[in-house]
Amino acid sequence: KLIAPATPRHNGKVERSHRTDQERFYNDRRFFSLKYLNEQIDRYRRQSNRQPLSCHGWRSAQQMLENYVYLV
């Protein structure tokens, strides 16, 4: 069964991620070409993945991935 779109009570983490991306990235930018959009998305993704998060014990997503790959 699929959940209804925009239902944070069912899919809060994904909805929160989308809202954060909207606030930090999309709201303040204008894109005049697909190439420029892709460049900016790559830059934002790299910055975002290096941002420490309390839910990860103040480690970044990049650090979590590196630790996971090391353990596997």
Stockholm file with secondary structure:
# STOCKHOLM 1.0

chainA/1-72         KLIAPATPRHNGKVERSHRTDQERFYNDRRFFSLKYLNEQIDRYRRQSNRQPLSCHGWRSAQQMLENYVYLV
#=GR chainA/1-72 SS CCCCTTCHHHHHHHHHHHHHHIIIIITTCCCSSHHHHHHHHHHHHHHHHTSCBGGGTSBCHHHHHHHHHHHC
#=GC SS_cons        CCCCTTCHHHHHHHHHHHHHHIIIIITTCCCSSHHHHHHHHHHHHHHHHTSCBGGGTSBCHHHHHHHHHHHC
//
